[in-house]
Every structure is written in C-alpha cells, then in structure tokens.
Amino acid sequence: MRQPALGMAPRFLLPNLAAMLAAATLFYCLFLYGAGEKLFRDSDTGWHIRNGESILANRALPRTDPYSFSKAGQPWVSWEWGSDVLMGLAHRAGGLRAVTALFSLTISAASWLWCRLNFTAGGDFLVAGVFAPLMITTTSAHWLARPHIFSWIFLLGALIFAEWGRQSCLQPAFSRLGFLLIAAASALWANLHASFFLFPIIVLLYAASHLLRPFLWPLDMQAEHAKSTWFLYVALAALAGSFLNPYGWQLHAHVFRYLWNDRLTSQIAEFQSFNFHDPDATQLALTMGLAAAGGVLALTQKKLAHFLLAAMFLWAGLRSARVLPLVALLLLPLANAAFAEALRNARGLREPIRRALDAVLAYSARLRRIDLRLGGWAFSALAIAASLLLLQTPAYSRHIGFPPATFPVAASQAVEQLPAGARILTSDSYGGYLIYRFAGARKVYFDGRSDFYGADFLKQYLVLMEARAGWRAIVSSSGFTHALLPNASALNAALQQAGWITLYRDGVATLLESH
C-alpha cells in the first residue's frame, strides 16, 4: 500500500537524520563538550583573531611580522587570512562568545554534510546512525577555534561533489559556468586554509580511478575515459582557482615547503603519529579499522576511487595525528557505502541469518524513504536559535574564554604592569595568548606560527625551554628582561636557580625578572 504524501507543514517541521545529527552536534559541542573553553585550548586562536581584526582595521594584509620581537619586521605569509577575517568579524561583533558560536555552528554544519555524504555515497541509514558517534568522538579531539574547522566544510563538499560526478549526476548538464563555480570555490578555500590542495588531489584520484578501472575489470572503456576526462577538467579548474589569492603561486610554494620540511614538522606535536596505546584511543582505533575495512571492500566492489582515498588518508593519518579527523569525516561515509553493498549482496549465509539481515536492511531502507520526505528547516532554525540564546546566558558566558588553568590569565594582570619594551621569554602557547590579551601591542618571543619561525628557531626554542646545554647563551644573546613560564617548566626552575627574581606566581605560571 502506498504511503500518503506528507504535507508541506510536516516536511518543513519534522527533521531528517542530517538535521537531527547537526542539532545534536551543536548541543553537544556547546553544552556537554564545553565549547566555551575547550575551543580555546590552543592559543593560536589568539593571534588568528587579532590578525583578522588588524586586516579589517587596515584593509590590507600584513607583509611583515607585527607580533614578535624575536623576528620583528621579517616577511610573513598570512596564509589563512580569510579565516582570520571571519574570526575577527565575529570577535568584533560579540567577543569570544561570538567566536564560540561561529565555530560551533561550523562544526554542526560539518555533521550535516557528513550525513549527506553517507547517503550520496550509497550508505545505509542505520549504519550512518551507528557511525555518527565515532565521527563525533574522533573529530572532537580537534574541535578548536582554528581555521581547519572551515576546511572540513570544503572537504566534505568536495567529496559530495565527486560522488555526484562518479554517479553521472552532474556530467551531462555541467557547463562552463559549472567549472567557473568550481574555480570560485577553490579560490575561497585557498584563502581560508592551507588544505586547499586536497581539492584537486581528490578529484584527480577519481580521474585516475576511472582511467584505470577498464584495465582491472570488464567495463565500458569509452564511458570510463569520458568520466576520467571530466574529472581531469574539474581538477584543472580547482587548481586554477587556488591561484586566486593575494600571494598567487607563492602560497602553494610556501605551503609545500612547510609540509615537506621534516626538520620542522618532526618537532611539532600535531604532525606526529597518534599514540594508539592511549587509554582513550579505542574509538579512534575502531574508526581507523572500519575505514580500512571499507577501503578493502570498496576495491572488491570496483570503487577504485574509494580505495585510493582510503589508502591516502589512512597512510596520512598514521603519520600525523592532525589527519585523523579527516579519516572519520571522509572515510566513514565511504565505508558505510561499502558495508551496505556488501551486506545486500552477501551470498552463502545460513537462511535464518539471511532473512534477519534482509529484514534489517529493508527496515533501514524504509527509514531512509521516510527520511527523504522530511526536511526540518524549522526544527533546525529553532535548534540554532535556542542554542544561541542559551549561549547568551550569564551561567554560560562566564565560562567562555581561554582556560585559566592552562593559560596565564591571572598572571597577565602582572604582565600588564611591566614596561612597554619588556622582552618577555614565554612558551609558544603563552605567546599566542599574550598576542590576544594585549591585542598585539606587547610583543612576544615565540608563538604558534611555526612556518614563520622556521626549523632552526624552533630547535633553539626547544633547547631553551628544556634548559638543555647552551640555554644560558641563548638567554644572554636574546636580551630577555622577563620570563613568563609554566610552573612546571624546566626553564622556570633553571632561571630561578640562576638568580632571576620572582615578581608573580600563581597556580599556573610564574613571572620572573632578570637579575
């Protein structure tokens, strides 16, 4: 019996799975995860905000370093200036509370797109629901008020687009305007985050897969080559668009010099491999295992592009912890599609198991048909409005900001009393916070812009902070007048033993003055 069509009002009011997941992610991020503080646990947020405000005030990009005394006036590539401007605009509008709202909503939008990718790739409704907690727990480790969050939207959008193309939903009607839109999206991405190069790489993997598939399986070579050519044109449009940035090709050169500089990246924690022996690593290991299994299954199903994507991101995820969220965001939906097809086509099972499996798959398909008839835009708008209203309450607002248990929030009042020209020795995380706290007016020794400071500077910094042999010479040559350091810092103890005077101390940091 045919089900009656839903009226416009229920379709408008009742949420589909994507809308419910987005709303649940928003609520979880804001009120259970504690976005008001946890989004600011990386001090790079501080200089991103202040750089964005500076760009807005001066209507120009900085060309030299405005924030440090150690490398003052040296050329600086503000490669994520677009994200900085968005953060600066939000901060102008409502301080850190507005920045919290901006990134929480972006994370919520990424969850919505993740759900859409599951279905675009051919995934199962129930499996998407099972995978959603894994996606959230894996990505939440990198929920920070930093530009990479915006890149998640572009990455998910790029993969959804590629899946449409793979299924021939776009190619027949694609026009010159379509390629221009691809170039425009790539240009926007290139001005927001350095991961823009993944757009043409992803599309090239699809092009390569369609080129190679006829050599692996008995497929229509002409049709496959037509798809391969189309994807190649899309990749060229994406690559061309990425050059539309204030630095042109030099942005690409800067990004690749940074990523391929092993001397530098080997000293940065987020570029190191994740410790899978960590007690909290179970769900992340499960995510990696499911993504790997999905990639292998995809190869047996002639989805060569999915296999190549799985191989690339799993390899990168094992090398660098910062790639692990992309495994959950991009590979779990593709794994869902592979598992769904494998379950539908499984042969040789015992009859009771086959009947039970068919019943579950049929039930999931019915849920998906209902889901397709729902929209829930009113529900989504209500969820967003309610969350933003709760964000305004004093009970929530007082917890918004850089965590005082991590950063020298209280000690900054003592720093404020120091002479304007004080040369303060700080850690990189304290440097980013101080840039925010003093709006860039008080210069720092070091902050999180590792691409700017370079490998040699970072090596010297580590010698200094760990009080290794030679630290005294670095202190003497750098002309530090003060030091603001974590209490547990090896250098903090070494400076006090060397006779530096304690001006301030609390449970987090110590402010010292040279003797």
N, C-alpha and C positions, 0 to 999 in steps of 0.2 A: 504494500500500500504506500502510495506516495505521501511524503510528509508535507503538510501545508507550509507555504512560504511564510517566512517571518515578516511581520510588518516593519515599516521604516523605524518606528519608535524603539522596538526591542533591539533591532540591529544597531541602532545608534547608542543604546544604553548598555546592552549586555556585552561584557568584554570577551574577546577571544583569548587564546592562550598567550599570544605575544603581549597583549595589553596587560594581562594579569601578571605575567613574569616581569614586565617593565615596572609595574606599580609595586610589586613585591620587592624588587631590587632597590627601588627608590626608598621604600620604607625601611628596609633592612640597612641600607647604606647610612641613612640619616639617623635612625633611632636605635638600632641594635649594634651595628658596627661602630658607631660613634664618629661619623664623618667630620663633625665639628673640630675634633682634634686630630684624628688619625690621617685625614687628608693632608695635614700639615706636618707630618712627622719627618719629611725630607725638607731641609732648609733651602733647597734650590727654588722652591716656591717663592721665597722672599725676593730673590733677585729677578725672577721672571715678572713678578708683579711690578716691581719698581722700574724695570726696563720698559714694560708696557706703558706705564704712566709717563715715563720720560719721552717715549716716542710720541705719545699723544700730545704732550706739552710742547715739544719742539717741532713736531710734524716732520721728523726726519729720523733715520736710523742712526744709531751710534756707529762711528767708524773706528774709534779707539776706546780703550778700556776706561770707563768712568768710575770704577768701584774699588780698585785696589791701589795700594801704594807700592807694592812689590813689582807691578808691571804697568804702572800708570802711563797712559798715553800710547801704549803699544797697540797695533792693529787688532781689532776684534771682529769676528764674523758673528753677527746676531742671527743665527740660522733659524731660529724659531720665533722670529719677531711677530708673526701673525698671532700665534698663541699668546705671546706676551701682551699684545694689544688687547685681546679678548679678556685676559686676566686683569689687565689694568683698567679696562672699562668696567668690569664687574666690581673691582675694588673701589673705584670712584663712586659707583652707584650705591654700594652698601657695605663696604669694608670686607672683612674676611667672611662675614655671613653670606654675602652675595657670591663670593668665590666658592664657598661651600655649596651653594645652590647650583651654580654653574656646573661644577664637576659632578655633583650627584645626579643632576639631570642628564648629563652626557653619559655617565655610567648606565643609567636607566635606559637611555636610547640604545646603547650598545647591546643590552639584554634583549630589547625588542628586535633589533636587527639579527641577533644571534638566533632567535626563534624563527624569524623569517628565513634565514639561511638553511635551517634544518628542513623546512618544507620545500624550499626552492630546489634543494639538492635531492629531494625524494625521500626524506627521512620519515620515520614513524611518529605518530602523535604521542603515544605513551613513552616511547624511548626518549623523545625530546624532554618530556617531563622528568624522567629519571636522570637524564644527563644535566639538567639545569642546575641542581645543587653543586655538582662537580665543577661546572663552569664558574659559578659564583665564588666558590671557595678558592679555586685556583687563581682567578683574576684578582680577588680581593687583596692578595698579598701585594699587588701593585696598584691598588687604588690610592692614588696620590694626586694632589693638585699640581700636576705637571703636564706638559704638552702631549706626552704619549697617549693620554686618555683620548684626546681628539683624534689621534691616528687610528684608534680602534674603529671609529665610525667609518673612516675611509677604507680600512682593510676589509671590514665586513661588507661594505657597499661594493668594493671591487670584486669580491668573491661571488656575491649575489649576481652581479652583472656578468661575470664569467660563466656562471652556471646557466643563466638565461641564454647566453650565446652558445654554450655547449648543446643545449637542448633545442637550438634553432628558433628560439622565441624572438630573437632580435634581428638576425642577419637579413632576412628578406626585406624588412622595412627600414633598415638602417641607411641613413643619408649622410650627406656631407655635414649637415647640422649635428648629427649624432657624434661624429668624430670631433667636431669643434667642442661639443659639450664634454667629451672625454678629456680633451686637452685642458679645458677650463677647470674641471675637477682636479686634474693632476697639478695644475698651477696652484690652485688653492691649497692642496695638500703640501706641496713643496714649500709654501710659505708658513705652514703651521708646524711641520715636524719632519725630521730627517729621514723617516721611514718611507718617504715618497717613492724611492727607487723600487720598493716592493710591488708597486702597481704594474709597471712594465714587466717585471720579472714574473709575476703571477700569470699575466696574460701570455707571456712567451712560453711558459710551461704548458698552457693549454694549446698554443700553436704547435709546439713540439709534439705534444701527445697525439694530436690529430694527424700530424705528418707521419708519425711512426706507427700508429695503430694498424694501417693496412699491411704493414710488414710483419706484424705479430699475429693478426687474426684475419680471417677472410671477410673483409669489409669492402664497401664501395670506395675505391681509391679516389675517384673523382670528387665524390661528396666530402670525403675526409680532407682532401687537399684544399677544397673550397673553404672549409671551416678553418683550416690552418692559415690560409692566406688572410682571411678576415681577421683572425686573432692577431696576426702579424701587423696588420694595419692599425688595429686598436693599440697594440704595444707601441708602435711608432708615434701615434697621436698622444699617448700617455707620456712617452719620453719627451716629445717636443714641448708639451705643456709644462713639464717640470723645469724647463729653462726660463719660464716667465717668472722670474724672481729678481730681487734687487742685485744679486750677485752673478746672475747668469750661470755659465758653466763652472765658474769658480766655486759655487755652492756644492756641486757634485764632487769636484776635486777635494774640497775641504772635508766633506762627509766621508769619502772613501779613504782619504789619508788618515782620518781619525779612527775609523773602524778597522783598518788594516795595520794600525800601529800597535803591534804586540807589546812593545816596550811600555806603552801607555796603558792599554786595556788590561794587561796582565796585573796591573796594580790597582784596578778599580773593582770593587766588590761585585757590583751588579753584572759585570762581564764574566764572572767566574761561574763554574758549574755549581748547580744546586746540590746541597748535602742531602741525599736521599736517606741517610741514616737519622735524620732529624725526626723526633717523635711525632711531629705534625705533618710528616711527608706522605702519609698513607693515601690520602685522597689525591694528592698530586701524582704519586706513582700510579694510581689507578687511572687517572686521566691520560698519562703517557701510554700506559698499556693498552687502553681502549683505542687511543689514536693510532697506535702501531698496528693493532689487530685490524682496525678499519682500513688502514692503508694496504695491508696484505690482501684483505678481502676485495678491496676495490680493484686490485690488479687482476684477480680471478674473474671479475665482472667486466673486464675490458675498459675500466675507468682509469686510464693511464694517467690522466691529469691529477686525479685524486691521489694516486700512489706517489707521483712525483712531489706533490705538495706535502704529503705526509713525510716523505723521506727528507725533504729540505727543512721543514720546521722541527721535526724530531731531532735531526742532527744539530741544528742550531740551538734547540732547547737543552740538549745535553751539554753543549759547550758553554751556554750563557743563561743564567737564571732569568734575565730580563725577557727572554723569548718565551718562557713557559706560559704566560697568559695567552699568547697567540696560539699555542697548541690547543688550549681549551676553547678559545673563541672561534678558530678557523677549522680545526681538525675534528672536534667532536661532532659538529653537524655533518661532516662528510662521513665520519664513522657511522653515524646514525643511518645514513642512506645505505651504506654498505651492509650493515646488520639487517636492516629492513628487507633488502633484496635477498640476502642470504636466507633469512627466516621464511620468506614467501616461497622460495624455490628449493628449500631443503627436501631432499629425497631419501628414502630408505629408513625413515623413522618408524617406530612402532605405531600402530594405528591409534591407540589412546593418546599418545603424545602428539601425533599429527592433528587429531581432532581438537585437542586442547589448544594447540598452537594456532590453528586456523580460527578458533573461536576468539582468542585474544586479538589476533590480527584483524578480524572482522569487527570486533568491538572498537578497536583503536581507529579503524577506518571510518566507522560511524561517528565517532567523536570528532574526527577531522572534518567530516562533512558538515557537522553542526558548527564546528569552529569557523569554517569558511563562510557561514551565513551570519556571523557575528562581527561587529566592528568595535563597539565600546568606546567611541571617541569621547562621549560624555563622561563615561567612567574614568577614562584616562585624565581628562581635564579636571575632574573632581579630585582624583588622587593627587595630582600635581598641586592643585590649589590648596588642598588640606595639608599636604606636606610642607609647602612654603609658609603657610600660616603658622604651623607648629614651630617652624624654624625661627619665627619672629618672637616666640615667647621668651620671657626672661629666663625661665628654667633651662632652656636650651642654649640661649645666646651666651650665657656666662661660661659655657664650656667650649666656645669656639675660639680657636687660635692655636698658635704653636705650643705644643705640650710643655708646660713649665717644668715637668720632671725630666725633660730631655734637653731643653734649650735654656740659655741664661736669661730667662725672662725677668726674674727679680734682679739679677746682677747687672742688667742693662741700665738700671737706675744709677748704679755706681759708675758705670762707664760714661754715662751722660755728664758726669761731673769732671771728667778728665779734660785736659787741654785739647783744643780742636786738632792740633797737629800730632797728637799722640800716635805712635806707631805700635799698634796692639798685635801681639802674636796670638793667633787663635787657630782652632781647628777649622777644617773646611766647612763643617756643618754649622759651627758658630759664626763663621764668616757670612754665610748666606742669611742667617737670622739677623745679624747686625746690619746687613745691607737693607733688609726690610725695616728693622726697628728704627734706623736713623735715616731712612729714605735715601740712602746712598751718600749722605753728607759725611759720614765717618768712614774713612777708607779702611779696607781690610787687607790682611796679608795674603789670604787664600780663601777661595770659596769653591763651589762645586763645578765650575766651568773648566773641567779637566782638558777639554780640547784646546782651550785658550792657553792654559798654563804650560801644558806640554809634559813629556815624559821626564826630562831632566829636572824640572822644577818639582814634579811630584816625587821623584826619588829623593831629592833633598828634603822635601817636606816630611817624608816618612822617617828619614834619619833623625830629623829634628824632633818630631812628635814622639818617637820611640826612645829618644835620648840615647841613640847609638853613638859609637865612636865618631867624633867630629862635630857633634852638635854644638859644642861651645864656640867653635869657629864660625858656624852659621849664625848663631845669635849675635856674636860680636860684629860680623860683617854686615848684618842686616839692620843694625841700629834700632832694635826694638826698645821702646821705652816702657812698655807694659805687656802683660800677658793675661789673657782670659782663657782658662783651660778647665776641662772637666776635672773634678776632684781626683778621679782615679787615674788621670793621665800620668805616664812615666815622666814626661817633661815637667809637669807641675811639681812633682817631688824633687826632681833634679834642680830646678830653678830655686826652690826654697832652700835646698842644701847649699846652693851657690850664693846665698845671701840676699835673694830678692825679697822684697818686703810685701807682706800680705795687706792689701787695702780692704778687701772684702771677701767674705766666704759664706756660702750657704750650703744647703744640702746637695746642690747640683754643680756649682762652679766656684772657682777661686780667681780673684783679680789680684795680680801681682804688679809691683813696680820695681824697675831695675834699681840696684843699689848704687 
